[in-house]
Amino acid sequence: MKIESVTASIHEFPIHVPLIDKPISTRKVVFCKVAADNGAEGWGITGSFLVPAIVTALETDLRDTVIGMDPRDTEAIHHRVWKKLNGRAFTGVISNALSAFDIACWDIAGKTSGQSIAQMMGGFRDHAPTYVTFGNLHYDRDQLVECASLFARQGAPRLKMEAACSGGWQEDVRRIRAVRDAIGDDVELMIDANYKLTGMEARYLGRAVADCNLSWFEEPVLQNDARALADLRHHIDIPLAAGQMEGSRWRFREFMEHQSLDIVQPNVIYCGGFTEARKVGHMAQAHNLPIANGAGWPTLNVHLMAGLMNGTYVELHLGTTYMESIAFVGAPEPEDNRMPVPDKPGIGFEPNWDALKDTKVSK
């Protein structure tokens, strides 16, 4: 079996959240399709930055590098791509393009072998527990509390809210306390600053909410600075998580060498696909660290979280789960706060190519 073609397209989706009638934004992602000479096909996805460049990379340099290779030989593919296109271990466009392509290759391999990707990852279990990211910065404090209460009443055991609001870390403190008071002590609560705080701001915030029993503080500091994360980790008691859009195992190694994190967050649609994510997961195992899904797309990341023994949660991010409801056919849905691994081989479901015609945009 040999790779015969690699194609890609850009799709734009409105982002809807509860309590707000209009879309709060739009988001572009890239779909990639890989076809082999025996008729086998697989697909992958990535995004969300510089998407025209990602499509160009997929349909030119990356395609020319892998044409004629066996899509199941993912180690050989990664070796060739890294050597020819990314010898200096850049992240961003090239790692995103490789992510979408690699996911498609694993899809082909799973369909060919009759196994789910979770089984090929290691088959630790047939599901992953979920958490809900509800706390968008578009909400004022009252809306935030209302939305948190809604999900708590529905039985969600784990909730995550964004921090680094326009009111500064002091307003973040007020928002976090309001949510904790609303949902009670039995619901886990995480916060995510999306790498927007300085080290001092993150320290002030972490100390001010030390009594709120937060399960983790995600990507608190600018640039995901491994040194600054390690320093913060020694000054506050909240577990730190990061890595959702990092693009190589070497960035994750830096986190681990600096002892920057308590939870490692590779996302298969950004970090180099399942091939690179598995390496990160195994490296985390060697450091006795769990991995968790950040940046959404739980229906794909469930394969990683269920496949590896140190896999934990997938993220039901309101933005990406809305996109998934439009873009996919037959994707798994959470049941009893768990995301099941699809019972079909490969990824286990397909893009809704008919619906995607309406979301397609030009470069």
Secondary structure, 3 states (H helix, E strand, C coil): CCEEEEEEEEEEEEECCCCCCCCCEEEEEEEEEEEECCCCEEEEEEECCCHHHHHHHHHHHHHHHHCCCCCCCHHHHHHHHHHHHCCCCCCCHHHHHHHHHHHHHHHHHHHHHCCEHHHHHCCCCCEEEEEEEEECCCCCHHHHHHHHHHHHHCCCCEEEEECCCCCHHHHHHHHHHHHHHHHCCCCEEEEECCCCECHHHHHHHHHHCHHHCEEEEECCEHHHCHHHHHHHHCCCCCCEEECCCCCCHHHHHHHHHCCCCCEECCCCCCCCHHHHHHHHHHHHHHCCCCECCCCCCHHHHHHHHHHCCCECCEEEEHHHHHHHHHHEECCCCCECCEEECCCCCECCCEECHHHHHCCEECC
